[in-house]
Amino acid sequence: MNRVAVFVDAGYLFAQGSTLLTGAKKPRGHSLIITDMISLWRNGAMADAVLLSGDEDLRVRVQQAQQFGVRVHLLGIKPSRGSQSLFLLQEADSTHEWGDSVVRRFLTFVPRGAESMALLTDAPASSMFGEAPSDTETVASELASSVAVASLEAVIAGFRSTAHIPREIDSVLLARARTVIGRDLEPKEKKALRMRFIAHCETRLPRG
């Protein structure tokens, strides 16, 4: 018997793939991968298993599969040394790593509201999100200028994927806007203000 089965921890793939492409990590989990692995071996369906995962709690299960004669080849997404359990790496019969060029062949990132976000650098917030009071434009600009350059990409990517900005930044943004206009912003105004903040952050991204 010389058959190979491939097992993909979709949570790991999503989490590490999105981190590699955008810098924003998403939650992850894993299915009954090892149970399926042992079941296939018992039925004479495979001798080798390629496992794309990284969770520490899979280590014992990998050992159990190996006791049944299954050779486990662990596949990770760069940086695998940071995304996979060291103990799991040690237990595997072989290890391999996918880098950016490989992951981009099958995984893409499409931010929520991508079409609206494309307008950020060219126009004010769209009517879909309402309009922020004009007096708050300076608030958005000044706060964006205070964000460390090294953090800009993470802040922007996080907004594109979740429509939220870090709480510590958001609270300051809304507080300053409230002081400027003398009242709390309406929900649509808050959305528009956040979009303007992100627009100003994008203009500060290093070019080239």
N, C-alpha and C positions, 0 to 999 in steps of 0.2 A: 504494500500500500504506500503510495507516494502522493497524497493529496494534501492541498493547503487550503485552509479556510481563513477568511479575513473577518475580524470582529472590530466594529467601530463604536467607540463610546461617543455617541453624538453630542453629549454635553461637553466632553473634553474638546472635541473637534470645533464646536461652536465657540467655546470660551477662548481657547488658545488661538484659533484662527482669527477671531475678531480682534484679539489683543495684538497679534502680529500685524494685521492690516490697518488697524485704527488706533491702537494704543488704549482702547477702552475694553476692560474685561467684563464679560458677562457671566451670570451664574451657570453652574454646570452640575451634572449628576451622571449616573451610569446605571445601565440596565443589568439583567441577569446574564452578563456576558460569559462568565466562567461556567455557569450551569449549562449553557448551550455548548460550550467548548467540550466539557466532559461528556455530555450526551452524544455529541458527534463522534468522539473517539470511541465510546462504548459500542456505537453502531458501525464501527469500522469505516467512518466517512472521512477521516483525516489523520495525518501524522504530524503535521505542522500547523501552527496557528499564528497568524499575524494579528497583533493586538494593538489598536490605537487607543491608548488611554494613559493615565498617569497617577491614579488615586492609590494611596497607601493601603486602603482596605482590600485591594485586589491581590496583594502580595501572597497572602496565605492561599487564596484560590488558585493562583498561578502555580504554587508549590504542589497543590493537590492535582492539578492537571498534569504536571510533569511526572508525578508519581504514576500516572496512568500511561506514561510514555509519550505524551505530547510535548513537542519542542515548541517553546513560546518565543516568538520574535517580536520584541517591543518596538513600536513606532511612535515617535513623538514629534511635536511641532516646536520649532525654534522659539525660545531657547529651552530645549527639553530638560536641561539640567536644573532649570528653575521651575518648570511646569510639571515634572514627574517626580514621584517619590524615589529617593536614592535607593531605598531598599527594594523597590520594584525593579529598578534598573539593574540592581545586582542579581536578582533572581532570574531575569530573562536569559534565554540562551544566546540571544544576540540583540543589539539595539541599533536603531536607525533614526535619523532626524530629517524632517521636511523643513526646508527654508522658505523664504518669501516667494521665490520664483515658482516653486512647486505648488504652494497653497493657492496662489493667484490663478492657477489653471482651472480650479474647480470651485473656488469660494470668492464671492464678491460681496462688497458692502454697499447697500443702498440705504441712505439715511431716510428716516421718516420725514415726509414733507420735502423731499429732495427738490421738487420743482420750485417751491417757495424759497428754499434756502439758496437756490441759484441766483435769486434776485437780490440777495442781501447786500452785496457790494455795489450794486448799481442803483438801488432805489430804496425808499423808506419801506417800513413794514407794510405788507399788503392789507387791503381792506378786510381780507379773510380773518385777520387777527386784530382788526381795529387799528387805531393810531395812538401812539404814546403822546402825551402832551409835549409840545415843542420845547418847553422849558427843561425837559428832562434829557434832551439830546446831549447836553454837556455832561450830565451825570453819567450817562452810558459811556461817553467818550473818555472821561477822566478815570472812571473805574477800570475800563479796559486797558488804559495805559499803565495801570498799576499792577497788572497781572505779569508775573515773571515770564520772560520769553520761553523758558524751558517748559512752562506749564500750559502755554497757549494751545498747542495741538490737542492735549488731553481734554481741556475745557471745551474746545470746539467739537471734538469728536463725541464727547459725552452729550452735548446738546443735540447734535444731529441724530444720535441714536435713541435718546430718551426725552428730548424736548425740555430738559432741565439743566440748570447750571449748578455748580456746587453750592450747598446751603449757606456756607459762610460768605460766599460772594453775593448770593441772591438776597440775603437779609440786608446787607449793606446797600445794595442797589436799590431795593424798595424803600429803605429808610431814608436814603438821600433824596429820592424822588418825592417821597411824601413831604419832606421838609421844604423842598423847592416849590411845590404846588399847593402846599397847605392842606392836603387831604389825602386819603388813601386812594390808590389807583383802582380802577375797575379791572375785572379779570382780563378783558381784552386789551386794556392798556398795559397790564403787566406783561402779557405775552409779547406785545409789540416792543416794549422796552427791553425785554430780554433779547429779542431778535436784533435790536439795534446794538446792544452790548456785544453780541456775538459778531455782528458785522464789523464793529470797530476792532475786535480781537483779530479778525481775519486780515484786516489791513496791516496788522503788526507782524504777521507771519514772515519769517525769513524767506526771501525769494531766491530762486536759483539753486 
